[in-house]
Amino acid sequence: MADLTPTAYTDDVPPGSLITRDGQMQWAGLLMGPGTPYEIGSDGLTGWEDLPDYDTTDADHPTAHGAWPGARYAKPRKVGGTVWSVPAADDTASSLTVTRVLRQALLLGDAERWLAVRLHGETLAVRARVSQRVLAADRTYTTQGVAKASVQWYATDPRRYAVDEQSAVTGGPQPESGLTWPLIWPLYWGETASTGDVDADNNGSAPTHPVLTFTGPCGNPTVTERSSGRRLRYEIGLATGDELVVDTAAGTVTLNGTASRRHTAAGDSSPEELFAFEPGRARLAFRPDSYGAGAQLQVRWRSAEW
């Protein structure tokens, strides 16, 4: 009989960590699809590969045809589907257990969890909550224990993310050692220990928001994305081992995991929420005003798809 402890199917486990084959779907700690007691209906999922609805800032021309094009902002994504719970044959206890697991997993909760789907070898995931659950108590369920559940998930962030998080690290820029005398041909200019530059590849079709961690010792940590010109700069001194974590999606700036330091943003610093990686390669330059050995910038991100 399946484990019915509350955390078994509601824990926010890593996205796709339970998926082993195409056609499977993972909601929090519950695996559905081929090889499980929870089969996805033949109609599949709605809203998964669709572009989300959006708001626009287009402005109509007052004295001409058409409008001035403005920005477009995607609305939350709705993903729906039918799940059939199929217990072991002629096993009343199994029927009840399978239904109770489904009940427990598809609860009405406030916290978002990972919803991951694997199709043709690609696993993508969104942060979502259950917004609707219709579990039929019909004759099929009464006589055979096979239940049909219509489910809808609501993802406030409509982007679908790669399950593997990427990261990159760079220290502060270090000068080359220069030429060594006496000169010997071919000339050797030395190697740079750190350029202070790092690349981040977003292999999807949607912009993605990174998490940036500045580690001291450094003063006024600064990072610039060269292509867009967006900059994050904080007027704060970080001692050795101090960490300033900037979550650009949430818009938070936290020192050592506890204290908010968003108010230290310099006047020429971009809003955190606008610091996103467009599809393609982002080129970052770590340029604090001062720094010592051990100062570094770590970047973490997931490629994102519409």
C-alpha positions as CSV (number, residue, x, y, z in Angstrom):
1,M,0.0,0.0,0.0
2,A,1.3,3.5,-0.9
3,D,2.7,5.8,1.8
4,L,0.1,8.4,2.9
5,T,2.3,10.6,4.9
6,P,1.6,14.3,4.0
7,T,5.0,14.9,2.6
8,A,5.1,11.9,0.3
9,Y,3.2,13.7,-2.5
10,T,3.2,17.3,-1.5
11,D,6.9,18.0,-1.0
12,D,8.5,20.5,-3.4
13,V,11.0,18.1,-4.8
14,P,13.4,19.0,-7.6
15,P,11.5,19.3,-10.9
16,G,11.5,16.1,-13.0
17,S,13.5,14.1,-10.4
18,L,11.0,11.3,-10.5
19,I,10.5,11.2,-14.3
20,T,12.1,8.2,-16.1
21,R,10.3,8.1,-19.5
22,D,8.5,10.2,-22.1
23,G,4.9,11.0,-21.4
24,Q,5.3,11.2,-17.7
25,M,4.3,14.2,-15.6
26,Q,5.5,15.0,-12.1
27,W,3.4,17.2,-9.8
28,A,5.4,17.9,-6.5
29,G,6.1,14.4,-5.2
30,L,3.5,12.6,-7.4
31,L,4.5,10.9,-10.6
32,M,1.8,10.4,-13.3
33,G,1.8,8.8,-16.7
34,P,3.1,5.5,-18.2
35,G,4.3,3.0,-15.5
36,T,2.2,4.5,-12.7
37,P,-1.4,4.1,-11.4
38,Y,-2.2,7.5,-12.8
39,E,-2.7,7.6,-16.5
40,I,-2.9,10.9,-18.5
41,G,-6.1,11.1,-20.6
42,S,-5.8,10.6,-24.4
43,D,-6.4,14.3,-25.0
44,G,-3.1,15.1,-23.2
45,L,-2.6,18.5,-21.7
46,T,-4.1,21.8,-22.6
47,G,-2.1,25.1,-22.2
48,W,1.3,23.4,-22.0
49,E,2.7,24.3,-25.5
50,D,0.4,27.3,-26.0
51,L,1.6,30.9,-25.8
52,P,0.1,32.4,-22.7
53,D,-2.4,35.3,-22.9
54,Y,-0.9,38.7,-22.5
55,D,-1.5,42.3,-21.7
56,T,-0.3,45.0,-24.0
57,T,0.6,48.7,-23.8
58,D,-0.2,49.3,-27.4
59,A,-1.7,52.8,-27.8
60,D,-4.2,53.6,-30.6
61,H,-3.3,56.4,-33.0
62,P,-5.8,59.2,-32.3
63,T,-5.8,60.6,-35.9
64,A,-4.6,57.6,-38.0
65,H,-5.1,53.9,-38.5
66,G,-3.6,51.4,-36.2
67,A,-1.6,51.9,-33.0
68,W,1.8,52.5,-31.6
69,P,3.3,49.1,-30.6
70,G,4.0,48.8,-26.9
71,A,5.4,46.2,-24.5
72,R,3.6,42.8,-24.1
73,Y,3.5,41.1,-20.7
74,A,2.4,37.4,-20.5
75,K,-0.4,36.5,-18.1
76,P,-0.3,33.4,-15.9
77,R,-0.4,30.0,-17.6
78,K,-3.3,27.5,-17.1
79,V,-2.5,23.8,-17.7
80,G,-5.2,21.3,-17.7
81,G,-5.7,17.6,-18.2
82,T,-7.5,14.4,-17.3
83,V,-5.9,11.9,-14.9
84,W,-7.3,8.3,-14.6
85,S,-6.4,6.5,-11.4
86,V,-6.1,2.8,-12.3
87,P,-5.6,0.5,-9.2
88,A,-4.6,-3.1,-9.2
89,A,-7.3,-5.3,-10.5
90,D,-9.9,-6.6,-8.0
91,D,-8.2,-4.8,-5.1
92,T,-10.6,-2.6,-3.1
93,A,-7.9,-1.5,-0.7
94,S,-5.7,-0.5,-3.6
95,S,-8.6,1.5,-5.2
96,L,-9.0,3.5,-2.0
97,T,-5.3,4.1,-1.5
98,V,-4.8,5.3,-5.1
99,T,-7.7,7.7,-4.8
100,R,-6.5,9.0,-1.4
101,V,-3.1,9.7,-2.8
102,L,-4.6,11.6,-5.7
103,R,-6.8,13.6,-3.3
104,Q,-3.8,14.4,-1.1
105,A,-1.6,15.5,-4.0
106,L,-4.2,17.7,-5.7
107,L,-4.9,19.8,-2.7
108,L,-5.9,23.5,-2.4
109,G,-2.7,25.1,-1.2
110,D,-1.1,28.5,-1.2
111,A,2.5,27.5,-2.1
112,E,3.6,26.9,-5.7
113,R,5.3,23.6,-6.5
114,W,7.1,22.2,-9.6
115,L,4.9,20.8,-12.3
116,A,7.2,19.0,-14.8
117,V,6.4,17.3,-18.1
118,R,8.7,15.1,-20.3
119,L,7.9,15.0,-24.1
120,H,10.3,13.6,-26.7
121,G,13.2,13.6,-24.3
122,E,12.7,17.2,-23.1
123,T,11.6,17.9,-19.6
124,L,10.3,21.4,-18.8
125,A,8.7,22.7,-15.6
126,V,6.6,25.5,-14.2
127,R,5.9,26.7,-10.7
128,A,2.1,26.2,-10.2
129,R,-0.8,25.5,-7.8
130,V,-3.8,23.4,-8.3
131,S,-6.8,25.6,-9.2
132,Q,-9.4,23.0,-10.0
133,R,-10.0,19.3,-9.3
134,V,-13.1,17.4,-10.3
135,L,-13.0,13.8,-9.1
136,A,-15.9,11.8,-10.5
137,A,-17.6,9.4,-8.1
138,D,-19.5,7.6,-10.8
139,R,-20.4,4.0,-11.5
140,T,-17.0,3.1,-13.0
141,Y,-15.3,4.2,-9.7
142,T,-17.9,2.5,-7.6
143,T,-17.7,-0.9,-9.3
144,Q,-14.2,-0.9,-10.7
145,G,-12.3,1.6,-8.6
146,V,-11.2,3.5,-11.7
147,A,-11.5,7.2,-11.0
148,K,-11.5,10.1,-13.5
149,A,-10.0,13.4,-12.3
150,S,-10.1,16.7,-14.3
151,V,-7.3,18.9,-13.1
152,Q,-6.2,22.4,-13.8
153,W,-2.9,24.0,-12.6
154,Y,-2.3,27.8,-12.4
155,A,1.2,29.0,-12.9
156,T,1.7,32.7,-12.0
157,D,5.0,32.7,-14.0
158,P,4.0,31.4,-17.4
159,R,7.5,30.5,-18.5
160,R,8.5,26.8,-18.7
161,Y,12.0,26.2,-17.4
162,A,14.7,23.6,-18.0
163,V,15.0,21.3,-15.0
164,D,18.8,21.5,-14.9
165,E,19.9,24.7,-13.3
166,Q,23.1,26.2,-14.8
167,S,25.8,28.2,-12.9
168,A,28.9,30.1,-13.7
169,V,31.5,31.8,-11.4
170,T,34.1,34.5,-11.9
171,G,36.5,36.4,-9.7
172,G,37.4,40.0,-9.9
173,P,39.5,41.0,-13.0
174,Q,43.2,40.3,-12.5
175,P,46.0,41.9,-14.6
176,E,48.3,39.7,-16.7
177,S,51.8,39.1,-15.4
178,G,53.4,40.8,-18.4
179,L,56.7,40.2,-20.1
180,T,59.6,38.4,-18.4
181,W,63.1,39.8,-18.9
182,P,65.3,39.1,-20.7
183,L,63.0,38.8,-23.7
184,I,62.9,35.5,-25.4
185,W,61.1,34.9,-28.8
186,P,58.2,34.0,-29.1
187,L,57.2,36.6,-26.4
188,Y,55.1,35.3,-23.5
189,W,52.8,37.8,-22.0
190,G,51.6,35.6,-19.1
191,E,48.0,34.5,-18.4
192,T,45.2,36.3,-16.8
193,A,44.0,34.6,-13.6
194,S,40.5,36.1,-13.9
195,T,39.0,38.4,-16.5
196,G,36.0,39.2,-14.3
197,D,33.8,38.3,-17.3
198,V,31.4,35.3,-17.6
199,D,28.9,34.1,-20.1
200,A,25.4,32.7,-19.5
201,D,23.6,30.9,-22.2
202,N,19.7,30.9,-22.3
203,N,18.9,28.2,-24.8
204,G,15.2,28.8,-24.7
205,S,12.7,31.2,-26.3
206,A,11.8,33.3,-23.3
207,P,13.8,35.7,-21.1
208,T,15.0,34.2,-17.8
209,H,15.8,35.8,-14.5
210,P,19.1,34.8,-12.8
211,V,20.1,34.7,-9.2
212,L,23.3,36.5,-8.6
213,T,25.6,36.0,-5.5
214,F,28.3,38.5,-4.8
215,T,30.9,37.2,-2.3
216,G,33.4,39.5,-0.4
217,P,35.8,41.0,0.2
218,C,34.7,43.7,-2.2
219,G,33.3,47.2,-2.2
220,N,30.3,48.4,-4.2
221,P,29.7,45.1,-6.1
222,T,28.7,45.7,-9.7
223,V,27.7,43.5,-12.6
224,T,26.8,44.7,-16.1
225,E,25.2,42.8,-18.9
226,R,27.1,44.0,-22.0
227,S,24.5,43.4,-24.7
228,S,21.6,45.2,-23.0
229,G,23.7,47.6,-20.9
230,R,21.7,46.8,-17.8
231,R,23.6,47.1,-14.6
232,L,23.2,46.1,-11.0
233,R,25.3,48.1,-8.5
234,Y,25.1,48.2,-4.7
235,E,26.7,50.7,-2.4
236,I,27.8,48.3,0.3
237,G,31.0,46.8,1.5
238,L,31.2,43.1,1.8
239,A,33.7,41.5,4.2
240,T,35.5,38.2,3.6
241,G,32.8,35.5,3.3
242,D,29.8,37.9,3.2
243,E,27.3,37.0,0.5
244,L,24.9,39.4,-1.2
245,V,22.2,37.4,-3.0
246,V,20.1,39.1,-5.7
247,D,17.1,37.2,-6.8
248,T,16.1,39.2,-9.9
249,A,12.7,37.3,-10.4
250,A,11.6,38.0,-6.8
251,G,13.3,41.5,-6.8
252,T,15.1,40.7,-3.5
253,V,18.6,41.7,-2.3
254,T,19.6,39.8,0.8
255,L,22.8,39.9,2.9
256,N,24.0,36.6,4.4
257,G,20.5,35.1,4.0
258,T,18.7,37.4,6.5
259,A,19.0,41.1,6.0
260,S,17.4,43.0,3.1
261,R,19.8,45.3,1.4
262,R,17.7,46.4,-1.7
263,H,17.9,50.0,-0.4
264,T,21.7,50.0,-1.1
265,A,21.0,50.0,-4.9
266,A,22.9,52.8,-6.6
267,G,21.2,55.5,-8.6
268,D,22.5,54.0,-11.9
269,S,21.4,50.5,-11.0
270,S,18.6,48.9,-13.0
271,P,15.5,47.6,-11.3
272,E,16.2,44.0,-10.3
273,E,13.1,42.7,-12.1
274,L,14.3,44.1,-15.4
275,F,17.7,42.3,-15.2
276,A,16.9,39.3,-17.3
277,F,18.7,37.2,-19.9
278,E,17.1,37.3,-23.3
279,P,17.3,34.1,-25.5
280,G,20.9,33.6,-26.5
281,R,24.1,34.5,-24.7
282,A,24.4,37.0,-21.9
283,R,27.8,38.5,-21.3
284,L,28.4,39.6,-17.8
285,A,31.2,41.8,-16.4
286,F,31.9,41.8,-12.6
287,R,33.4,45.1,-11.7
288,P,33.4,46.0,-8.0
289,D,35.1,49.3,-7.0
290,S,37.5,47.4,-4.8
291,Y,38.1,43.7,-4.1
292,G,40.5,41.3,-2.5
293,A,41.4,37.6,-2.9
294,G,38.3,35.5,-2.7
295,A,35.9,38.1,-4.1
296,Q,33.6,36.5,-6.8
297,L,30.3,36.6,-8.6
298,Q,28.2,33.5,-9.0
299,V,25.3,33.3,-11.5
300,R,22.6,30.7,-11.4
301,W,19.8,30.4,-14.0
302,R,17.5,28.1,-16.0
303,S,16.9,28.3,-19.7
304,A,13.2,29.4,-20.2
305,E,10.6,28.6,-22.9
306,W,7.2,30.1,-23.7
